[in-house]
Amino acid sequence: MTIEANAATLKNELHRLVVQTDDEEVLRQIKFVFEFLLHEDADSDWWTSLSDNEQLLVQKALLELDSGDRIPHEAVRFEINQMSV
């Protein structure tokens, strides 16, 4: 398979996934990733591209980590698995 065929296959698969979802948050995040990767600038600061709410959530998470308030990865995976049951 050629590089062009791989790119075409990937584009088709991405298009299919985008069309199949109605989850606006997923679409917003995918858009953000595309824009970031396509316009990545060494001088740009990713922090300024976050919304105020996203910045607050990151700051809250960092404060929780600093205070020792951590959730083990296994516990998070267990909770996620329980949500999908």
Biopython code that builds the backbone (N, CA, C, O; Angstrom):
import numpy as np
from Bio.PDB.StructureBuilder import StructureBuilder

atoms = [
    (1, "MET", "N", (0.846, -1.183, 0.000)),
    (1, "MET", "CA", (0.000, 0.000, 0.000)),
    (1, "MET", "C", (0.889, 1.241, 0.000)),
    (1, "MET", "O", (1.850, 1.311, 0.766)),
    (2, "THR", "N", (0.584, 2.207, -0.837)),
    (2, "THR", "CA", (1.401, 3.402, -0.958)),
    (2, "THR", "C", (1.065, 4.394, 0.153)),
    (2, "THR", "O", (0.052, 4.268, 0.841)),
    (3, "ILE", "N", (1.937, 5.377, 0.307)),
    (3, "ILE", "CA", (1.696, 6.421, 1.304)),
    (3, "ILE", "C", (0.406, 7.165, 0.982)),
    (3, "ILE", "O", (-0.365, 7.487, 1.885)),
    (4, "GLU", "N", (0.166, 7.442, -0.307)),
    (4, "GLU", "CA", (-1.060, 8.138, -0.704)),
    (4, "GLU", "C", (-2.294, 7.315, -0.352)),
    (4, "GLU", "O", (-3.295, 7.852, 0.124)),
    (5, "ALA", "N", (-2.214, 6.005, -0.591)),
    (5, "ALA", "CA", (-3.346, 5.130, -0.260)),
    (5, "ALA", "C", (-3.554, 5.091, 1.247)),
    (5, "ALA", "O", (-4.693, 5.078, 1.715)),
    (6, "ASN", "N", (-2.464, 5.071, 2.012)),
    (6, "ASN", "CA", (-2.594, 5.098, 3.466)),
    (6, "ASN", "C", (-3.259, 6.385, 3.934)),
    (6, "ASN", "O", (-4.130, 6.359, 4.803)),
    (7, "ALA", "N", (-2.848, 7.503, 3.360)),
    (7, "ALA", "CA", (-3.439, 8.787, 3.732)),
    (7, "ALA", "C", (-4.916, 8.814, 3.365)),
    (7, "ALA", "O", (-5.742, 9.284, 4.149)),
    (8, "ALA", "N", (-5.250, 8.320, 2.196)),
    (8, "ALA", "CA", (-6.658, 8.287, 1.770)),
    (8, "ALA", "C", (-7.479, 7.388, 2.684)),
    (8, "ALA", "O", (-8.605, 7.730, 3.047)),
    (9, "THR", "N", (-6.926, 6.250, 3.053)),
    (9, "THR", "CA", (-7.626, 5.329, 3.958)),
    (9, "THR", "C", (-7.840, 5.980, 5.321)),
    (9, "THR", "O", (-8.927, 5.888, 5.893)),
    (10, "LEU", "N", (-6.811, 6.630, 5.835)),
    (10, "LEU", "CA", (-6.935, 7.321, 7.126)),
    (10, "LEU", "C", (-7.975, 8.430, 7.063)),
    (10, "LEU", "O", (-8.782, 8.578, 7.981)),
    (11, "LYS", "N", (-7.961, 9.203, 5.995)),
    (11, "LYS", "CA", (-8.945, 10.275, 5.841)),
    (11, "LYS", "C", (-10.361, 9.718, 5.814)),
    (11, "LYS", "O", (-11.265, 10.261, 6.450)),
    (12, "ASN", "N", (-10.546, 8.628, 5.072)),
    (12, "ASN", "CA", (-11.874, 8.014, 5.013)),
    (12, "ASN", "C", (-12.321, 7.524, 6.387)),
    (12, "ASN", "O", (-13.476, 7.709, 6.771)),
    (13, "GLU", "N", (-11.409, 6.902, 7.123)),
    (13, "GLU", "CA", (-11.744, 6.394, 8.449)),
    (13, "GLU", "C", (-12.063, 7.539, 9.415)),
    (13, "GLU", "O", (-13.027, 7.469, 10.176)),
    (14, "LEU", "N", (-11.258, 8.574, 9.375)),
    (14, "LEU", "CA", (-11.519, 9.742, 10.231)),
    (14, "LEU", "C", (-12.861, 10.381, 9.873)),
    (14, "LEU", "O", (-13.636, 10.748, 10.756)),
    (15, "HIS", "N", (-13.126, 10.511, 8.594)),
    (15, "HIS", "CA", (-14.392, 11.080, 8.147)),
    (15, "HIS", "C", (-15.570, 10.251, 8.659)),
    (15, "HIS", "O", (-16.561, 10.798, 9.142)),
    (16, "ARG", "N", (-15.452, 8.934, 8.547)),
    (16, "ARG", "CA", (-16.511, 8.042, 9.019)),
    (16, "ARG", "C", (-16.751, 8.224, 10.516)),
    (16, "ARG", "O", (-17.896, 8.293, 10.961)),
    (17, "LEU", "N", (-15.665, 8.302, 11.296)),
    (17, "LEU", "CA", (-15.805, 8.465, 12.744)),
    (17, "LEU", "C", (-16.448, 9.804, 13.098)),
    (17, "LEU", "O", (-17.291, 9.875, 13.992)),
    (18, "VAL", "N", (-16.052, 10.855, 12.401)),
    (18, "VAL", "CA", (-16.622, 12.181, 12.662)),
    (18, "VAL", "C", (-18.107, 12.196, 12.332)),
    (18, "VAL", "O", (-18.909, 12.730, 13.099)),
    (19, "VAL", "N", (-18.474, 11.620, 11.206)),
    (19, "VAL", "CA", (-19.878, 11.607, 10.787)),
    (19, "VAL", "C", (-20.729, 10.781, 11.753)),
    (19, "VAL", "O", (-21.895, 11.107, 11.974)),
    (20, "GLN", "N", (-20.171, 9.734, 12.320)),
    (20, "GLN", "CA", (-20.942, 8.843, 13.182)),
    (20, "GLN", "C", (-21.185, 9.393, 14.582)),
    (20, "GLN", "O", (-22.070, 8.899, 15.280)),
    (21, "THR", "N", (-20.432, 10.395, 15.013)),
    (21, "THR", "CA", (-20.616, 10.899, 16.374)),
    (21, "THR", "C", (-21.434, 12.175, 16.388)),
    (21, "THR", "O", (-21.306, 13.037, 15.519)),
    (22, "ASP", "N", (-22.274, 12.265, 17.397)),
    (22, "ASP", "CA", (-23.017, 13.496, 17.646)),
    (22, "ASP", "C", (-22.529, 14.159, 18.933)),
    (22, "ASP", "O", (-23.104, 15.151, 19.382)),
    (23, "ASP", "N", (-21.475, 13.613, 19.518)),
    (23, "ASP", "CA", (-20.917, 14.131, 20.762)),
    (23, "ASP", "C", (-20.115, 15.400, 20.463)),
    (23, "ASP", "O", (-19.012, 15.336, 19.921)),
    (24, "GLU", "N", (-20.685, 16.549, 20.822)),
    (24, "GLU", "CA", (-20.035, 17.822, 20.506)),
    (24, "GLU", "C", (-18.694, 17.978, 21.202)),
    (24, "GLU", "O", (-17.783, 18.600, 20.655)),
    (25, "GLU", "N", (-18.557, 17.424, 22.403)),
    (25, "GLU", "CA", (-17.287, 17.534, 23.126)),
    (25, "GLU", "C", (-16.191, 16.761, 22.404)),
    (25, "GLU", "O", (-15.067, 17.250, 22.290)),
    (26, "VAL", "N", (-16.497, 15.577, 21.922)),
    (26, "VAL", "CA", (-15.522, 14.797, 21.155)),
    (26, "VAL", "C", (-15.127, 15.566, 19.897)),
    (26, "VAL", "O", (-13.942, 15.668, 19.577)),
    (27, "LEU", "N", (-16.101, 16.097, 19.193)),
    (27, "LEU", "CA", (-15.811, 16.845, 17.965)),
    (27, "LEU", "C", (-14.977, 18.089, 18.262)),
    (27, "LEU", "O", (-14.069, 18.423, 17.501)),
    (28, "ARG", "N", (-15.278, 18.774, 19.358)),
    (28, "ARG", "CA", (-14.513, 19.968, 19.743)),
    (28, "ARG", "C", (-13.062, 19.601, 20.039)),
    (28, "ARG", "O", (-12.139, 20.304, 19.629)),
    (29, "GLN", "N", (-12.873, 18.500, 20.750)),
    (29, "GLN", "CA", (-11.511, 18.082, 21.081)),
    (29, "GLN", "C", (-10.733, 17.649, 19.836)),
    (29, "GLN", "O", (-9.549, 17.956, 19.701)),
    (30, "ILE", "N", (-11.397, 16.943, 18.937)),
    (30, "ILE", "CA", (-10.742, 16.534, 17.690)),
    (30, "ILE", "C", (-10.345, 17.770, 16.881)),
    (30, "ILE", "O", (-9.245, 17.832, 16.331)),
    (31, "LYS", "N", (-11.237, 18.740, 16.813)),
    (31, "LYS", "CA", (-10.940, 19.989, 16.103)),
    (31, "LYS", "C", (-9.725, 20.680, 16.722)),
    (31, "LYS", "O", (-8.842, 21.164, 16.013)),
    (32, "PHE", "N", (-9.697, 20.718, 18.050)),
    (32, "PHE", "CA", (-8.574, 21.343, 18.754)),
    (32, "PHE", "C", (-7.262, 20.637, 18.409)),
    (32, "PHE", "O", (-6.257, 21.295, 18.141)),
    (33, "VAL", "N", (-7.266, 19.299, 18.416)),
    (33, "VAL", "CA", (-6.057, 18.536, 18.116)),
    (33, "VAL", "C", (-5.593, 18.825, 16.689)),
    (33, "VAL", "O", (-4.408, 19.062, 16.454)),
    (34, "PHE", "N", (-6.526, 18.805, 15.741)),
    (34, "PHE", "CA", (-6.163, 19.097, 14.352)),
    (34, "PHE", "C", (-5.568, 20.495, 14.227)),
    (34, "PHE", "O", (-4.515, 20.672, 13.614)),
    (35, "GLU", "N", (-6.232, 21.474, 14.799)),
    (35, "GLU", "CA", (-5.730, 22.846, 14.700)),
    (35, "GLU", "C", (-4.364, 22.978, 15.349)),
    (35, "GLU", "O", (-3.478, 23.652, 14.824)),
    (36, "PHE", "N", (-4.200, 22.331, 16.493)),
    (36, "PHE", "CA", (-2.912, 22.399, 17.180)),
    (36, "PHE", "C", (-1.807, 21.780, 16.332)),
    (36, "PHE", "O", (-0.741, 22.371, 16.163)),
    (37, "LEU", "N", (-2.063, 20.595, 15.803)),
    (37, "LEU", "CA", (-1.040, 19.903, 15.021)),
    (37, "LEU", "C", (-0.744, 20.608, 13.698)),
    (37, "LEU", "O", (0.401, 20.627, 13.246)),
    (38, "LEU", "N", (-1.762, 21.180, 13.083)),
    (38, "LEU", "CA", (-1.562, 21.844, 11.799)),
    (38, "LEU", "C", (-0.927, 23.216, 11.937)),
    (38, "LEU", "O", (-0.278, 23.693, 11.006)),
    (39, "HIS", "N", (-1.103, 23.853, 13.076)),
    (39, "HIS", "CA", (-0.607, 25.213, 13.259)),
    (39, "HIS", "C", (0.368, 25.321, 14.416)),
    (39, "HIS", "O", (0.562, 26.394, 14.986)),
    (40, "GLU", "N", (0.979, 24.192, 14.755)),
    (40, "GLU", "CA", (1.904, 24.181, 15.889)),
    (40, "GLU", "C", (3.021, 25.188, 15.640)),
    (40, "GLU", "O", (3.677, 25.183, 14.599)),
    (41, "ASP", "N", (3.205, 26.019, 16.602)),
    (41, "ASP", "CA", (4.213, 27.072, 16.517)),
    (41, "ASP", "C", (5.096, 26.969, 17.750)),
    (41, "ASP", "O", (4.595, 26.937, 18.874)),
    (42, "ALA", "N", (6.382, 26.919, 17.551)),
    (42, "ALA", "CA", (7.319, 26.768, 18.668)),
    (42, "ALA", "C", (7.184, 27.906, 19.671)),
    (42, "ALA", "O", (7.483, 27.729, 20.852)),
    (43, "ASP", "N", (6.736, 29.072, 19.214)),
    (43, "ASP", "CA", (6.613, 30.220, 20.110)),
    (43, "ASP", "C", (5.257, 30.288, 20.794)),
    (43, "ASP", "O", (5.070, 31.097, 21.703)),
    (44, "SER", "N", (4.307, 29.458, 20.378)),
    (44, "SER", "CA", (2.980, 29.545, 20.967)),
    (44, "SER", "C", (2.925, 28.788, 22.286)),
    (44, "SER", "O", (3.674, 27.836, 22.503)),
    (45, "ASP", "N", (2.047, 29.217, 23.141)),
    (45, "ASP", "CA", (1.872, 28.614, 24.452)),
    (45, "ASP", "C", (0.538, 27.891, 24.471)),
    (45, "ASP", "O", (-0.508, 28.523, 24.323)),
    (46, "TRP", "N", (0.555, 26.590, 24.649)),
    (46, "TRP", "CA", (-0.678, 25.792, 24.632)),
    (46, "TRP", "C", (-1.656, 26.268, 25.698)),
    (46, "TRP", "O", (-2.870, 26.143, 25.531)),
    (47, "TRP", "N", (-1.135, 26.810, 26.789)),
    (47, "TRP", "CA", (-2.000, 27.242, 27.886)),
    (47, "TRP", "C", (-2.996, 28.299, 27.425)),
    (47, "TRP", "O", (-4.156, 28.279, 27.838)),
    (48, "THR", "N", (-2.558, 29.216, 26.580)),
    (48, "THR", "CA", (-3.440, 30.293, 26.130)),
    (48, "THR", "C", (-4.510, 29.791, 25.173)),
    (48, "THR", "O", (-5.493, 30.489, 24.924)),
    (49, "SER", "N", (-4.335, 28.597, 24.637)),
    (49, "SER", "CA", (-5.348, 28.050, 23.737)),
    (49, "SER", "C", (-6.474, 27.356, 24.501)),
    (49, "SER", "O", (-7.489, 26.991, 23.907)),
    (50, "LEU", "N", (-6.305, 27.171, 25.815)),
    (50, "LEU", "CA", (-7.346, 26.550, 26.627)),
    (50, "LEU", "C", (-8.405, 27.577, 27.010)),
    (50, "LEU", "O", (-8.118, 28.764, 27.160)),
    (51, "SER", "N", (-9.632, 27.095, 27.164)),
    (51, "SER", "CA", (-10.692, 27.979, 27.640)),
    (51, "SER", "C", (-10.445, 28.290, 29.116)),
    (51, "SER", "O", (-9.642, 27.624, 29.769)),
    (52, "ASP", "N", (-11.135, 29.298, 29.634)),
    (52, "ASP", "CA", (-10.997, 29.638, 31.046)),
    (52, "ASP", "C", (-11.354, 28.450, 31.927)),
    (52, "ASP", "O", (-10.684, 28.187, 32.926)),
    (53, "ASN", "N", (-12.416, 27.730, 31.555)),
    (53, "ASN", "CA", (-12.839, 26.574, 32.336)),
    (53, "ASN", "C", (-11.778, 25.474, 32.307)),
    (53, "ASN", "O", (-11.496, 24.858, 33.335)),
    (54, "GLU", "N", (-11.192, 25.226, 31.142)),
    (54, "GLU", "CA", (-10.149, 24.211, 31.040)),
    (54, "GLU", "C", (-8.929, 24.593, 31.876)),
    (54, "GLU", "O", (-8.316, 23.738, 32.515)),
    (55, "GLN", "N", (-8.578, 25.881, 31.869)),
    (55, "GLN", "CA", (-7.458, 26.338, 32.691)),
    (55, "GLN", "C", (-7.748, 26.129, 34.171)),
    (55, "GLN", "O", (-6.872, 25.701, 34.923)),
    (56, "LEU", "N", (-8.980, 26.429, 34.593)),
    (56, "LEU", "CA", (-9.353, 26.219, 35.987)),
    (56, "LEU", "C", (-9.281, 24.745, 36.368)),
    (56, "LEU", "O", (-8.820, 24.406, 37.457)),
    (57, "LEU", "N", (-9.734, 23.874, 35.479)),
    (57, "LEU", "CA", (-9.687, 22.444, 35.763)),
    (57, "LEU", "C", (-8.251, 21.945, 35.897)),
    (57, "LEU", "O", (-7.961, 21.119, 36.764)),
    (58, "VAL", "N", (-7.355, 22.436, 35.051)),
    (58, "VAL", "CA", (-5.947, 22.042, 35.137)),
    (58, "VAL", "C", (-5.349, 22.549, 36.438)),
    (58, "VAL", "O", (-4.633, 21.816, 37.122)),
    (59, "GLN", "N", (-5.636, 23.790, 36.782)),
    (59, "GLN", "CA", (-5.115, 24.353, 38.030)),
    (59, "GLN", "C", (-5.644, 23.576, 39.240)),
    (59, "GLN", "O", (-4.895, 23.302, 40.177)),
    (60, "LYS", "N", (-6.920, 23.226, 39.219)),
    (60, "LYS", "CA", (-7.510, 22.455, 40.308)),
    (60, "LYS", "C", (-6.826, 21.096, 40.428)),
    (60, "LYS", "O", (-6.500, 20.651, 41.528)),
    (61, "ALA", "N", (-6.613, 20.444, 39.292)),
    (61, "ALA", "CA", (-5.956, 19.132, 39.303)),
    (61, "ALA", "C", (-4.540, 19.235, 39.865)),
    (61, "ALA", "O", (-4.115, 18.370, 40.630)),
    (62, "LEU", "N", (-3.809, 20.281, 39.495)),
    (62, "LEU", "CA", (-2.455, 20.454, 40.007)),
    (62, "LEU", "C", (-2.446, 20.688, 41.513)),
    (62, "LEU", "O", (-1.591, 20.158, 42.223)),
    (63, "LEU", "N", (-3.407, 21.487, 42.003)),
    (63, "LEU", "CA", (-3.513, 21.708, 43.450)),
    (63, "LEU", "C", (-3.832, 20.412, 44.182)),
    (63, "LEU", "O", (-3.283, 20.149, 45.252)),
    (64, "GLU", "N", (-4.717, 19.604, 43.609)),
    (64, "GLU", "CA", (-5.057, 18.319, 44.217)),
    (64, "GLU", "C", (-3.833, 17.409, 44.264)),
    (64, "GLU", "O", (-3.596, 16.737, 45.268)),
    (65, "LEU", "N", (-3.064, 17.385, 43.192)),
    (65, "LEU", "CA", (-1.850, 16.572, 43.177)),
    (65, "LEU", "C", (-0.846, 17.056, 44.222)),
    (65, "LEU", "O", (-0.236, 16.255, 44.930)),
    (66, "ASP", "N", (-0.685, 18.372, 44.308)),
    (66, "ASP", "CA", (0.252, 18.944, 45.284)),
    (66, "ASP", "C", (-0.150, 18.607, 46.715)),
    (66, "ASP", "O", (0.708, 18.432, 47.580)),
    (67, "SER", "N", (-1.452, 18.516, 46.964)),
    (67, "SER", "CA", (-1.925, 18.223, 48.327)),
    (67, "SER", "C", (-1.963, 16.722, 48.605)),
    (67, "SER", "O", (-2.373, 16.298, 49.685)),
    (68, "GLY", "N", (-1.532, 15.912, 47.622)),
    (68, "GLY", "CA", (-1.505, 14.469, 47.812)),
    (68, "GLY", "C", (-2.824, 13.784, 47.514)),
    (68, "GLY", "O", (-2.974, 12.587, 47.761)),
    (69, "ASP", "N", (-3.772, 14.527, 46.990)),
    (69, "ASP", "CA", (-5.083, 13.972, 46.666)),
    (69, "ASP", "C", (-5.017, 13.324, 45.290)),
    (69, "ASP", "O", (-5.297, 13.954, 44.270)),
    (70, "ARG", "N", (-4.640, 12.049, 45.290)),
    (70, "ARG", "CA", (-4.455, 11.331, 44.029)),
    (70, "ARG", "C", (-5.368, 10.129, 43.975)),
    (70, "ARG", "O", (-5.730, 9.555, 45.002)),
    (71, "ILE", "N", (-5.734, 9.757, 42.765)),
    (71, "ILE", "CA", (-6.533, 8.553, 42.544)),
    (71, "ILE", "C", (-5.667, 7.600, 41.724)),
    (71, "ILE", "O", (-5.212, 7.960, 40.639)),
    (72, "PRO", "N", (-5.436, 6.391, 42.230)),
    (72, "PRO", "CA", (-4.611, 5.438, 41.476)),
    (72, "PRO", "C", (-5.228, 5.121, 40.113)),
    (72, "PRO", "O", (-6.449, 5.093, 39.957)),
    (73, "HIS", "N", (-4.369, 4.886, 39.146)),
    (73, "HIS", "CA", (-4.806, 4.588, 37.786)),
    (73, "HIS", "C", (-5.778, 3.411, 37.759)),
    (73, "HIS", "O", (-6.771, 3.439, 37.033)),
    (74, "GLU", "N", (-5.494, 2.388, 38.544)),
    (74, "GLU", "CA", (-6.351, 1.208, 38.573)),
    (74, "GLU", "C", (-7.768, 1.566, 39.011)),
    (74, "GLU", "O", (-8.736, 1.015, 38.487)),
    (75, "ALA", "N", (-7.896, 2.481, 39.963)),
    (75, "ALA", "CA", (-9.215, 2.891, 40.442)),
    (75, "ALA", "C", (-9.980, 3.633, 39.353)),
    (75, "ALA", "O", (-11.187, 3.447, 39.196)),
    (76, "VAL", "N", (-9.287, 4.459, 38.616)),
    (76, "VAL", "CA", (-9.926, 5.194, 37.517)),
    (76, "VAL", "C", (-10.386, 4.227, 36.440)),
    (76, "VAL", "O", (-11.512, 4.332, 35.952)),
    (77, "ARG", "N", (-9.524, 3.281, 36.062)),
    (77, "ARG", "CA", (-9.896, 2.293, 35.046)),
    (77, "ARG", "C", (-11.101, 1.475, 35.501)),
    (77, "ARG", "O", (-11.998, 1.195, 34.706)),
    (78, "PHE", "N", (-11.125, 1.089, 36.786)),
    (78, "PHE", "CA", (-12.244, 0.318, 37.316)),
    (78, "PHE", "C", (-13.539, 1.124, 37.198)),
    (78, "PHE", "O", (-14.569, 0.592, 36.784)),
    (79, "GLU", "N", (-13.487, 2.410, 37.563)),
    (79, "GLU", "CA", (-14.674, 3.259, 37.493)),
    (79, "GLU", "C", (-15.137, 3.420, 36.055)),
    (79, "GLU", "O", (-16.338, 3.382, 35.787)),
    (80, "ILE", "N", (-14.216, 3.598, 35.134)),
    (80, "ILE", "CA", (-14.580, 3.729, 33.723)),
    (80, "ILE", "C", (-15.232, 2.440, 33.218)),
    (80, "ILE", "O", (-16.240, 2.474, 32.511)),
    (81, "ASN", "N", (-14.646, 1.317, 33.589)),
    (81, "ASN", "CA", (-15.216, 0.033, 33.169)),
    (81, "ASN", "C", (-16.615, -0.167, 33.739)),
    (81, "ASN", "O", (-17.476, -0.737, 33.069)),
    (82, "GLN", "N", (-16.853, 0.288, 34.958)),
    (82, "GLN", "CA", (-18.176, 0.161, 35.567)),
    (82, "GLN", "C", (-19.209, 1.032, 34.854)),
    (82, "GLN", "O", (-20.384, 0.669, 34.786)),
    (83, "MET", "N", (-18.780, 2.176, 34.323)),
    (83, "MET", "CA", (-19.680, 3.078, 33.616)),
    (83, "MET", "C", (-20.134, 2.473, 32.296)),
    (83, "MET", "O", (-21.238, 2.759, 31.833)),
    (84, "SER", "N", (-19.300, 1.643, 31.685)),
    (84, "SER", "CA", (-19.639, 1.092, 30.375)),
    (84, "SER", "C", (-20.446, -0.206, 30.479)),
    (84, "SER", "O", (-20.833, -0.784, 29.463)),
    (85, "VAL", "N", (-20.696, -0.657, 31.706)),
    (85, "VAL", "CA", (-21.451, -1.906, 31.895)),
    (85, "VAL", "C", (-22.923, -1.620, 31.881)),
    (85, "VAL", "O", (-23.732, -2.537, 32.024)),
]
sb = StructureBuilder()
sb.init_structure("model")
sb.init_model(0)
sb.init_chain("A")
sb.init_seg("    ")
for serial, (resi, resn, name, xyz) in enumerate(atoms, 1):
    if name == "N":
        sb.init_residue(resn, " ", resi, " ")
    sb.init_atom(name, np.array(xyz, "f"), 0.0, 1.0, " ", f" {name:<3s}", serial, name[0])
structure = sb.get_structure()
